[in-house]
Amino acid sequence: MKSILVTGGCGFIGSHTCLELLRLNYNVIIIDSNVHSTDISLRRIIKIGNLEKKFFDDRLTFYKGDIRDRDLMEKIFYESIMNNKNIDAVIHFAGLKSVAESIIKPNSYWDNNVGGSLNLLKTMEKYDCTNIVFSSSATVYKANSNKLLFENDICEPINPYGHTKLTIE
């Protein structure tokens, strides 16, 4: 059975992704600081998915913490190996996400979003984990409210949040 690390797994999109991964028979390891989320979402996964507690306990591991914490990231990858649940891939949702707040606190966004992602990537490299899905944002594209966006559109963020997302990409 493969194991997936989900950063930001207690957020709305992250928790629903975790539910689907459990339904698809993956081991799920979550790290979330719960700054803009709560671990209540983990209990809701059980309820929504009609999952038995034993099923949930055996296949879901939760770490409350920040991806910028190098020691914690090392611990997560190391413990996954010790528990015979090597991390095969990462789905990366963690990060600050308010456009308005990013304008007020740009340094926090650069430190959290870019610094945290770099720490995650370095840890993945150390443990030979080469598969990642990164959740980006439409804010990386040039603002044009009159047309649909496409992946080959011009990337030209207009706020710090968008700039951090584009930098990580």
Buried (B, 14 or more C-beta within 10 A) or exposed (E): EBBBBBBBBBBEEBBBBBBEBBEEEBBBBBBBBBEBBBBEBBEBBBEEBEBEEEEBEEBBBBBEBBBBBEEBBBBBBEBBEEEEBBBBBBBBBBBBBEBEBBEEBBEEBBBBBBBBBBBBBEBBEEBEBEEBEBBBBEBBBEEEEEEEEEEEBEBEBEBBBBBBBBBBE
